[in-house]
Amino acid sequence: MIEVDARGLSCPIPVVKTKEAIDKNPKTPITVLVDSEVSKENVSRLAGSRGYSVEVEKVDDGFRLKLSPLGK
């Protein structure tokens, strides 16, 4: 599994880093760590548009998003 740690980064950087991970690792589950509601929503929107399901977990320092390719 690939992990993207985007904590402490302002949008659009978490989205850009997530897009890079998706492009380099198609069909691979990806975990994204973010620390703001805005980043959580933007990364979730990107993942959905790229054919990934999104599972959001609230953690002490923000959110853990588990992105899984649909139909894979």
Stockholm file with secondary structure:
# STOCKHOLM 1.0

chainA/1-72         MIEVDARGLSCPIPVVKTKEAIDKNPKTPITVLVDSEVSKENVSRLAGSRGYSVEVEKVDDGFRLKLSPLGK
#=GR chainA/1-72 SS CEEEECTTCCTTHHHHHHHHHHHHSTTCCEEEEESSHHHHHHHHHHHHHTTEEEEEEEETTEEEEEEEETTC
#=GC SS_cons        CEEEECTTCCTTHHHHHHHHHHHHSTTCCEEEEESSHHHHHHHHHHHHHTTEEEEEEEETTEEEEEEEETTC
//
